Amino acid sequence: MRARGLRAAAAWLVIASVLGGCAWLGLVDTPDSLMQEGQQLYLDKRYDEAIVKFERVIELDNTRWLAYLYLARCYMAKGSWTRAVTNARLAYQAQPGGEDVVPVFSQSLWGAGTEALGGGKFGDAISAFREYLRVKPADAAAYVALGKSFLGAGDRTEALAAFGRALQLNPTHTEANDLVRGLR
């Protein structure tokens, strides 16, 4: 009888251990569960919390281009353009044809360029707008912004070339026409 009780206790101990182990496994974050949590936090505009989730996804699996894309979106929402560009670029390099990759990447570059131009960091603005134009080469407004960046940097020749390209794309672009007239 006593041996039977010990076996039953041992069996219950094994069952409890297995169930406890399974319960513990349920608490482990997976890249998929973290992505879902992060996406919901992003939708709820809780960007700092979402960033933590997406960064954890990348720690677990750095091939998750969607995590980089959402990080870029979070940083864009916070106005952190350098970080937005870095993460959007990683998403673009990993999956250039992925859904929303090009729009997020170009939007982050535009934001970074605009911020740099407004802050008088003309070299940074030139870099951002040039990269933007590699992604969206038919954007006349971007050529105007690039031209303004060159003007700010003191390079009238490159500015004129950028304004000229804007006018090739859109001959009626008022701002580009005014800037070209001002340079002549």
Phi and psi in degrees as GROMACS dihedral restraints (atoms count N, CA, C in turn):
[ dihedral_restraints ]
;  ai    aj    ak    al  type     phi  dphi    fc
    3     4     5     6     1   -66.5    20    10
    4     5     6     7     1   -39.4    20    10
    6     7     8     9     1   -64.3    20    10
    7     8     9    10     1   -38.0    20    10
    9    10    11    12     1   -64.8    20    10
   10    11    12    13     1   -39.3    20    10
   12    13    14    15     1   -66.4    20    10
   13    14    15    16     1   -38.2    20    10
   15    16    17    18     1   -67.5    20    10
   16    17    18    19     1   -39.9    20    10
   18    19    20    21     1   -64.5    20    10
   19    20    21    22     1   -40.8    20    10
   21    22    23    24     1   -64.7    20    10
   22    23    24    25     1   -42.1    20    10
   24    25    26    27     1   -64.4    20    10
   25    26    27    28     1   -41.0    20    10
   27    28    29    30     1   -64.3    20    10
   28    29    30    31     1   -41.1    20    10
   30    31    32    33     1   -63.3    20    10
   31    32    33    34     1   -42.8    20    10
   33    34    35    36     1   -64.9    20    10
   34    35    36    37     1   -36.4    20    10
   36    37    38    39     1   -65.2    20    10
   37    38    39    40     1   -41.8    20    10
   39    40    41    42     1   -64.4    20    10
   40    41    42    43     1   -45.1    20    10
   42    43    44    45     1   -61.7    20    10
   43    44    45    46     1   -44.7    20    10
   45    46    47    48     1   -63.0    20    10
   46    47    48    49     1   -39.5    20    10
   48    49    50    51     1   -65.1    20    10
   49    50    51    52     1   -43.4    20    10
   51    52    53    54     1   -64.2    20    10
   52    53    54    55     1   -46.8    20    10
   54    55    56    57     1   -64.3    20    10
   55    56    57    58     1   -39.5    20    10
   57    58    59    60     1   -63.7    20    10
   58    59    60    61     1   -39.4    20    10
   60    61    62    63     1   -65.4    20    10
   61    62    63    64     1   -41.2    20    10
   63    64    65    66     1   -65.8    20    10
   64    65    66    67     1   -40.2    20    10
   66    67    68    69     1   -63.6    20    10
   67    68    69    70     1   -38.8    20    10
   69    70    71    72     1   -65.6    20    10
   70    71    72    73     1   -39.4    20    10
   72    73    74    75     1   -62.1    20    10
   73    74    75    76     1   -31.7    20    10
   75    76    77    78     1   -66.5    20    10
   76    77    78    79     1   -21.6    20    10
   78    79    80    81     1   -86.3    20    10
   79    80    81    82     1   -12.2    20    10
   81    82    83    84     1   -75.2    20    10
   82    83    84    85     1   129.8    20    10
   84    85    86    87     1   -75.2    20    10
   85    86    87    88     1   137.9    20    10
   87    88    89    90     1  -112.2    20    10
   88    89    90    91     1   159.0    20    10
   90    91    92    93     1   -55.2    20    10
   91    92    93    94     1   -38.9    20    10
   93    94    95    96     1   -66.1    20    10
   94    95    96    97     1   -45.5    20    10
   96    97    98    99     1   -66.5    20    10
   97    98    99   100     1   -38.3    20    10
   99   100   101   102     1   -66.1    20    10
  100   101   102   103     1   -38.4    20    10
  102   103   104   105     1   -61.1    20    10
  103   104   105   106     1   -45.4    20    10
  105   106   107   108     1   -62.6    20    10
  106   107   108   109     1   -44.0    20    10
  108   109   110   111     1   -63.5    20    10
  109   110   111   112     1   -44.2    20    10
  111   112   113   114     1   -63.0    20    10
  112   113   114   115     1   -41.9    20    10
  114   115   116   117     1   -63.3    20    10
  115   116   117   118     1   -39.5    20    10
  117   118   119   120     1   -67.4    20    10
  118   119   120   121     1   -41.1    20    10
  120   121   122   123     1   -62.6    20    10
  121   122   123   124     1   -38.9    20    10
  123   124   125   126     1   -61.9    20    10
  124   125   126   127     1   -46.7    20    10
  126   127   128   129     1   -61.9    20    10
  127   128   129   130     1   -32.5    20    10
  129   130   131   132     1   -82.2    20    10
  130   131   132   133     1     3.0    20    10
  132   133   134   135     1    61.8    20    10
  133   134   135   136     1    33.0    20    10
  135   136   137   138     1  -104.0    20    10
  136   137   138   139     1    70.3    20    10
  138   139   140   141     1   -64.7    20    10
  139   140   141   142     1   -41.7    20    10
  141   142   143   144     1   -62.2    20    10
  142   143   144   145     1   -41.3    20    10
  144   145   146   147     1   -68.6    20    10
  145   146   147   148     1   -37.6    20    10
  147   148   149   150     1   -65.2    20    10
  148   149   150   151     1   -40.1    20    10
  150   151   152   153     1   -58.0    20    10
  151   152   153   154     1   -42.4    20    10
  153   154   155   156     1   -60.1    20    10
  154   155   156   157     1   -43.3    20    10
  156   157   158   159     1   -64.5    20    10
  157   158   159   160     1   -46.4    20    10
  159   160   161   162     1   -67.6    20    10
  160   161   162   163     1   -36.7    20    10
  162   163   164   165     1   -64.5    20    10
  163   164   165   166     1   -35.7    20    10
  165   166   167   168     1   -68.1    20    10
  166   167   168   169     1   -38.4    20    10
  168   169   170   171     1   -56.7    20    10
  169   170   171   172     1   -45.9    20    10
  171   172   173   174     1   -67.8    20    10
  172   173   174   175     1   -34.2    20    10
  174   175   176   177     1   -61.0    20    10
  175   176   177   178     1   -39.7    20    10
  177   178   179   180     1   -79.4    20    10
  178   179   180   181     1   -33.6    20    10
  180   181   182   183     1  -154.8    20    10
  181   182   183   184     1    96.3    20    10
  183   184   185   186     1   -77.1    20    10
  184   185   186   187     1     7.4    20    10
  186   187   188   189     1   -94.5    20    10
  187   188   189   190     1     2.8    20    10
  189   190   191   192     1   -80.9    20    10
  190   191   192   193     1    87.2    20    10
  192   193   194   195     1   -61.3    20    10
  193   194   195   196     1   -30.0    20    10
  195   196   197   198     1   -66.2    20    10
  196   197   198   199     1   -31.2    20    10
  198   199   200   201     1   -65.6    20    10
  199   200   201   202     1   -41.0    20    10
  201   202   203   204     1   -63.5    20    10
  202   203   204   205     1   -40.1    20    10
  204   205   206   207     1   -62.9    20    10
  205   206   207   208     1   -45.3    20    10
  207   208   209   210     1   -68.4    20    10
  208   209   210   211     1   -34.2    20    10
  210   211   212   213     1   -60.6    20    10
  211   212   213   214     1   -44.6    20    10
  213   214   215   216     1   -59.0    20    10
  214   215   216   217     1   -44.4    20    10
  216   217   218   219     1   -61.3    20    10
  217   218   219   220     1   -43.3    20    10
  219   220   221   222     1   -61.2    20    10
  220   221   222   223     1   -46.9    20    10
  222   223   224   225     1   -66.9    20    10
  223   224   225   226     1   -33.4    20    10
  225   226   227   228     1   -64.0    20    10
  226   227   228   229     1   -43.5    20    10
  228   229   230   231     1   -62.0    20    10
  229   230   231   232     1   -30.3    20    10
  231   232   233   234     1   -88.7    20    10
  232   233   234   235     1    -5.7    20    10
  234   235   236   237     1    76.0    20    10
  235   236   237   238     1    20.8    20    10
  237   238   239   240     1   -95.3    20    10
  238   239   240   241     1    80.7    20    10
  240   241   242   243     1   -68.1    20    10
  241   242   243   244     1   -36.9    20    10
  243   244   245   246     1   -62.7    20    10
  244   245   246   247     1   -45.7    20    10
  246   247   248   249     1   -67.8    20    10
  247   248   249   250     1   -35.5    20    10
  249   250   251   252     1   -62.2    20    10
  250   251   252   253     1   -46.3    20    10
  252   253   254   255     1   -63.1    20    10
  253   254   255   256     1   -44.1    20    10
  255   256   257   258     1   -57.2    20    10
  256   257   258   259     1   -47.7    20    10
  258   259   260   261     1   -73.9    20    10
  259   260   261   262     1   -37.4    20    10
  261   262   263   264     1   -65.1    20    10
  262   263   264   265     1   -37.9    20    10
  264   265   266   267     1   -63.4    20    10
  265   266   267   268     1   -41.1    20    10
  267   268   269   270     1   -63.5    20    10
  268   269   270   271     1   -40.3    20    10
  270   271   272   273     1   -64.3    20    10
  271   272   273   274     1   -42.3    20    10
  273   274   275   276     1   -64.7    20    10
  274   275   276   277     1   -42.3    20    10
  276   277   278   279     1   -66.1    20    10
  277   278   279   280     1   -36.0    20    10
  279   280   281   282     1   -78.1    20    10
  280   281   282   283     1   -37.4    20    10
  282   283   284   285     1  -149.4    20    10
  283   284   285   286     1    71.2    20    10
  285   286   287   288     1   -60.1    20    10
  286   287   288   289     1   -24.8    20    10
  288   289   290   291     1   -96.2    20    10
  289   290   291   292     1     5.3    20    10
  291   292   293   294     1   -66.9    20    10
  292   293   294   295     1   151.4    20    10
  294   295   296   297     1   -56.8    20    10
  295   296   297   298     1   127.6    20    10
  297   298   299   300     1    69.8    20    10
  298   299   300   301     1     3.4    20    10
  300   301   302   303     1   -66.0    20    10
  301   302   303   304     1   -51.1    20    10
  303   304   305   306     1   -64.0    20    10
  304   305   306   307     1   -46.6    20    10
  306   307   308   309     1   -60.2    20    10
  307   308   309   310     1   -40.7    20    10
  309   310   311   312     1   -69.3    20    10
  310   311   312   313     1   -42.2    20    10
  312   313   314   315     1   -62.3    20    10
  313   314   315   316     1   -48.7    20    10
  315   316   317   318     1   -66.3    20    10
  316   317   318   319     1   -38.2    20    10
  318   319   320   321     1   -64.2    20    10
  319   320   321   322     1   -38.4    20    10
  321   322   323   324     1   -68.1    20    10
  322   323   324   325     1   -39.7    20    10
  324   325   326   327     1   -65.1    20    10
  325   326   327   328     1   -41.3    20    10
  327   328   329   330     1   -61.5    20    10
  328   329   330   331     1   -46.3    20    10
  330   331   332   333     1   -61.2    20    10
  331   332   333   334     1   -43.1    20    10
  333   334   335   336     1   -65.0    20    10
  334   335   336   337     1   -42.5    20    10
  336   337   338   339     1   -65.4    20    10
  337   338   339   340     1   -43.5    20    10
  339   340   341   342     1   -63.8    20    10
  340   341   342   343     1   -43.4    20    10
  342   343   344   345     1   -63.5    20    10
  343   344   345   346     1   -43.5    20    10
  345   346   347   348     1   -65.0    20    10
  346   347   348   349     1   -43.1    20    10
  348   349   350   351     1   -61.2    20    10
  349   350   351   352     1   -47.1    20    10
  351   352   353   354     1   -63.9    20    10
  352   353   354   355     1   -28.7    20    10
  354   355   356   357     1   -92.2    20    10
  355   356   357   358     1     5.0    20    10
  357   358   359   360     1    75.5    20    10
  358   359   360   361     1    16.3    20    10
  360   361   362   363     1   -95.7    20    10
  361   362   363   364     1    75.8    20    10
  363   364   365   366     1   -66.8    20    10
  364   365   366   367     1   -36.6    20    10
  366   367   368   369     1   -62.4    20    10
  367   368   369   370     1   -42.2    20    10
  369   370   371   372     1   -65.8    20    10
  370   371   372   373     1   -39.4    20    10
  372   373   374   375     1   -63.6    20    10
  373   374   375   376     1   -44.4    20    10
  375   376   377   378     1   -59.3    20    10
  376   377   378   379     1   -46.0    20    10
  378   379   380   381     1   -60.5    20    10
  379   380   381   382     1   -46.0    20    10
  381   382   383   384     1   -64.3    20    10
  382   383   384   385     1   -46.0    20    10
  384   385   386   387     1   -69.8    20    10
  385   386   387   388     1   -33.9    20    10
  387   388   389   390     1   -63.2    20    10
  388   389   390   391     1   -45.1    20    10
  390   391   392   393     1   -65.1    20    10
  391   392   393   394     1   -39.4    20    10
  393   394   395   396     1   -57.4    20    10
  394   395   396   397     1   -44.3    20    10
  396   397   398   399     1   -70.1    20    10
  397   398   399   400     1   -21.0    20    10
  399   400   401   402     1   -70.3    20    10
  400   401   402   403     1   -29.6    20    10
  402   403   404   405     1   -87.1    20    10
  403   404   405   406     1   -37.1    20    10
  405   406   407   408     1  -129.7    20    10
  406   407   408   409     1    75.6    20    10
  408   409   410   411     1   -70.9    20    10
  409   410   411   412     1    -9.2    20    10
  411   412   413   414     1  -106.1    20    10
  412   413   414   415     1    23.3    20    10
  414   415   416   417     1   -97.2    20    10
  415   416   417   418     1   101.4    20    10
  417   418   419   420     1   -61.2    20    10
  418   419   420   421     1   -39.0    20    10
  420   421   422   423     1   -62.3    20    10
  421   422   423   424     1   -33.1    20    10
  423   424   425   426     1   -69.2    20    10
  424   425   426   427     1   -35.6    20    10
  426   427   428   429     1   -66.6    20    10
  427   428   429   430     1   -35.5    20    10
  429   430   431   432     1   -64.9    20    10
  430   431   432   433     1   -45.0    20    10
  432   433   434   435     1   -62.9    20    10
  433   434   435   436     1   -39.9    20    10
  435   436   437   438     1   -62.5    20    10
  436   437   438   439     1   -43.9    20    10
  438   439   440   441     1   -60.5    20    10
  439   440   441   442     1   -42.9    20    10
  441   442   443   444     1   -62.1    20    10
  442   443   444   445     1   -37.5    20    10
  444   445   446   447     1   -64.0    20    10
  445   446   447   448     1   -42.8    20    10
  447   448   449   450     1   -64.7    20    10
  448   449   450   451     1   -39.7    20    10
  450   451   452   453     1   -59.7    20    10
  451   452   453   454     1   -45.5    20    10
  453   454   455   456     1   -60.7    20    10
  454   455   456   457     1   -33.5    20    10
  456   457   458   459     1   -82.5    20    10
  457   458   459   460     1    -4.5    20    10
  459   460   461   462     1    87.1    20    10
  460   461   462   463     1    15.2    20    10
  462   463   464   465     1  -106.5    20    10
  463   464   465   466     1    88.9    20    10
  465   466   467   468     1   -67.2    20    10
  466   467   468   469     1   -35.0    20    10
  468   469   470   471     1   -63.3    20    10
  469   470   471   472     1   -49.2    20    10
  471   472   473   474     1   -67.3    20    10
  472   473   474   475     1   -34.7    20    10
  474   475   476   477     1   -62.6    20    10
  475   476   477   478     1   -47.3    20    10
  477   478   479   480     1   -61.4    20    10
  478   479   480   481     1   -40.3    20    10
  480   481   482   483     1   -63.0    20    10
  481   482   483   484     1   -41.5    20    10
  483   484   485   486     1   -66.1    20    10
  484   485   486   487     1   -42.9    20    10
  486   487   488   489     1   -64.9    20    10
  487   488   489   490     1   -38.0    20    10
  489   490   491   492     1   -61.6    20    10
  490   491   492   493     1   -41.2    20    10
  492   493   494   495     1   -64.8    20    10
  493   494   495   496     1   -39.2    20    10
  495   496   497   498     1   -60.2    20    10
  496   497   498   499     1   -41.4    20    10
  498   499   500   501     1   -70.9    20    10
  499   500   501   502     1   -30.8    20    10
  501   502   503   504     1   -62.8    20    10
  502   503   504   505     1   -40.5    20    10
  504   505   506   507     1   -75.5    20    10
  505   506   507   508     1   -35.0    20    10
  507   508   509   510     1  -145.2    20    10
  508   509   510   511     1    89.5    20    10
  510   511   512   513     1   -59.4    20    10
  511   512   513   514     1   -19.9    20    10
  513   514   515   516     1   -99.1    20    10
  514   515   516   517     1    11.8    20    10
  516   517   518   519     1   -64.5    20    10
  517   518   519   520     1   105.1    20    10
  519   520   521   522     1   -59.5    20    10
  520   521   522   523     1   -48.1    20    10
  522   523   524   525     1   -63.2    20    10
  523   524   525   526     1   -42.4    20    10
  525   526   527   528     1   -63.2    20    10
  526   527   528   529     1   -42.3    20    10
  528   529   530   531     1   -61.1    20    10
  529   530   531   532     1   -45.0    20    10
  531   532   533   534     1   -63.6    20    10
  532   533   534   535     1   -41.1    20    10
  534   535   536   537     1   -67.6    20    10
  535   536   537   538     1   -39.7    20    10
  537   538   539   540     1   -64.5    20    10
  538   539   540   541     1   -44.7    20    10
  540   541   542   543     1   -59.9    20    10
  541   542   543   544     1   -39.3    20    10
  543   544   545   546     1   -66.0    20    10
  544   545   546   547     1   -31.1    20    10
  546   547   548   549     1   -78.8    20    10
  547   548   549   550     1   -23.9    20    10
